Amino acid sequence: SQLLLSLEYELTLAARFGRPLSCLLVLADEEAALPAMAEGLMGALRAVDPVFRFGERELVALLPDTDTEGMEVVERRVRERLGATPACVGGATAPVDAQEPMALLALARGRCEE
């Protein structure tokens, strides 16, 4: 998928230049919430942060050059923008949490709080 290709590419760049890469996952309780969730997520990100649909009810944002502290700031902004939208948000940072694409995504999903 495009997400996995981009995540692998960004992880390679992050490792090469010694920079962090964070991954933020937003999971909708129901598919009908996706438009509101996408709007809330996009409004909280920088223009350089790509967003991908992952599965039926998940959106994933890649946050280049963003450490855990910066990711937590973005995560709070996303939660604020989502408001009452039925969704949860979780994140993980490379290389601190994981260095492989699927491991990073799995950690972000596992940290998704309802």
Secondary structure by P-SEA (a helix, b strand, c coil): caaaaaaaaaaaaaaaabbbbbbbbbbbccccaaaaaaaaaaaaccccbbbbbccccbbbbbbccccaaaaaaaaaaaaaaaccccbbbbbcccccccccaaaaaaaaaaaccc
